[in-house]
Amino acid sequence: VGVRFYTYSRSLHDLLQTCHLYKKTLIVLDRPNPNGDYIAGPILKPEFNSSLSITPIPLVHGVTMAELAQMIIGEGWLEDEGNCQLKVVPISNYDHNTKYTLPVRPSPNLPNDLSIRLYPTLAMFEGTSVSVGRGTDFPFQVLGYPDARMGEFKFITKPISGSWRELNHTGKQLYGEKFNTSKRFDLSIFSRWQQKFKALNKPLISRPDFFDKLLGDDSVRKSIEAGMPLDQIEASWQNGLKNYQSIRKQYLLYPESDWIKERF
């Protein structure tokens, strides 16, 4: 879904590493990236490498899996001696402006276009005590907390069998907001909830280590907690995005999006 810490991006890097070490060929049957029209967020710093990601790319990377595979190999991001041969079956009639609806859920908690589009933004709340709607019919389309001052939208989450983590506030009445549209990564949503928690004299980020691993950098958390203006926070990662774009464009298999051409 075009996000650095999403499962398939990390799995691809691991597959490439294994093929590299054993000198095998990896065949990538490429698929559209539903968030492939833009890039956003900080670049992963090595000290925040984790099971979530080890690839030094932005939070929203703007490439397909085949483009990412070419980048990982071409930039020498694989460890030790080896030789992974990459074969790509490209997408027909696709470019980075293409709006694409995934025919199958990429995961149970990303059921539709809206949740996929909101995922880069709302996934940051996985490092907080706020519910993102796991255990409802609208995961990654809502935010909620057991305090009526959080918003007018009300919902209750149910336990998920086999979930990898305990859900926030299972079975409790939660209050917050439901999102009906989303264009791109939106840090203002997180900032707004930071202010709500500040009014309650409570910290929003309850799992700072995990939050930093998601963002790939601790400066975003520290800046938000210090009350830095959003435009300054976003400006802090622009040089990294410009450097990344100079790399990214070398590995594109499909025409660039208008949004990126206008900004980079």
Secondary structure, 3 states (H helix, E strand, C coil): CCECCCHHHHHHHHHHHHHHHHCCEEEEECCCCCCCCCCEEEECCHHHCCCCCCCCCEEECCCCHHHHHHHHHHCCCCCCCCCCEEEEECCCCCCCCCCCCCCCCCECCECCHHHHHHHHHHHHHHHECCECCCCCCCCCCEEEECCHHHCCEEEECCCCCCCCCCCCCCCCEEEEEECCCCCCCCHHHHHHHHHHHHHCCCCCECCHHHHHHHHCCCHHHHHHHCCCCHHHHHHCCHHHHHHHHHHHHHHCCCCCCHHHHHHC
